[in-house]
Amino acid sequence: MNSSAPAASGVPNPDIRSPQMNMHHRFETARGRAGRASTISNMLSDLVSACQQIEADIATEEARAGVYDRSDARYPSLARSLNERCANLKGTIATLEKRVIG
């Protein structure tokens, strides 16, 4: 038996797997782009709604604590973490908007 032949039929030869052969190029149609843009738009809508809800929760927590200044040591930790979450969502929203526009 030849040592360079595959051990079992149907088993690919690992020597032919090169990085060039594994590269796939992405070809999009107009329909594919529109579908992707629609999906991103739906995600944006959901993220904007989530951010608005978080902002409402922040306002509620600030009112409950009676502290509105983030630099105040008494500022509620829940409001502080919600502010961070909202800032992260706004960054994600900005990134997705660039994808839809660009």
C-alpha positions in Angstrom: 0.0 0.0 0.0 1.3 3.5 -0.9 2.0 5.5 2.3 0.9 8.8 0.6 -2.6 7.5 -0.2 -5.5 8.2 2.2 -6.1 5.5 4.7 -9.8 5.2 3.9 -11.7 6.1 0.8 -13.5 9.4 1.0 -11.0 10.8 3.5 -9.5 14.0 2.2 -5.8 14.3 1.9 -4.7 16.8 4.7 -1.8 18.0 2.5 -4.2 19.7 0.1 -5.7 22.0 2.8 -3.9 25.3 2.4 -5.0 28.6 3.8 -5.8 29.8 0.3 -8.2 27.0 -0.3 -10.1 27.7 2.9 -10.7 31.4 2.1 -14.3 32.1 1.0 -15.2 35.4 -0.7 -18.5 36.9 0.2 -20.7 37.7 -2.8 -23.8 39.6 -1.9 -26.8 40.3 -4.1 -29.0 43.4 -3.8 -31.6 41.3 -2.0 -29.0 40.0 0.4 -27.8 43.5 1.2 -31.4 44.7 1.7 -32.2 41.8 4.0 -29.1 42.5 6.1 -29.9 46.2 6.3 -33.4 45.3 7.4 -32.1 43.0 10.1 -29.7 45.7 11.3 -32.5 48.3 11.3 -34.6 46.0 13.4 -31.7 45.5 15.8 -31.2 49.2 16.0 -34.9 49.8 16.8 -34.7 47.2 19.6 -31.5 48.6 21.0 -32.9 52.2 21.0 -35.9 51.0 22.8 -33.8 49.1 25.4 -31.7 52.2 25.9 -34.8 54.4 26.4 -36.1 51.9 29.0 -32.7 51.9 30.8 -32.7 55.7 30.9 -36.2 55.6 32.4 -34.9 53.1 35.0 -32.0 55.4 35.8 -34.4 58.3 36.3 -36.5 56.2 38.6 -33.5 55.0 40.6 -32.2 58.6 40.9 -35.6 59.8 42.1 -35.8 57.0 44.6 -32.4 57.8 46.1 -32.9 61.6 45.7 -29.4 61.8 44.2 -28.9 63.0 40.6 -25.2 63.8 40.6 -23.1 60.9 39.4 -20.0 62.3 41.1 -21.8 62.2 44.5 -20.7 59.2 46.6 -24.4 58.6 47.5 -25.3 58.1 43.8 -27.1 54.7 43.6 -24.9 51.9 42.3 -27.8 50.5 40.2 -28.1 53.8 38.4 -24.3 53.9 37.9 -24.3 50.4 36.4 -27.3 51.2 34.2 -25.5 54.3 33.0 -22.6 52.2 31.9 -24.9 49.7 30.2 -26.7 52.5 28.4 -23.4 54.0 27.2 -22.3 50.6 25.8 -25.6 50.3 24.0 -25.2 53.8 22.5 -21.8 52.7 21.2 -23.3 49.6 19.7 -26.0 51.7 18.1 -23.5 54.1 16.6 -21.5 51.1 15.1 -24.6 49.6 13.6 -25.7 52.9 12.2 -22.4 53.1 10.4 -23.0 49.7 8.8 -26.5 50.7 7.6 -25.3 54.0 6.2 -21.9 52.8 4.9 
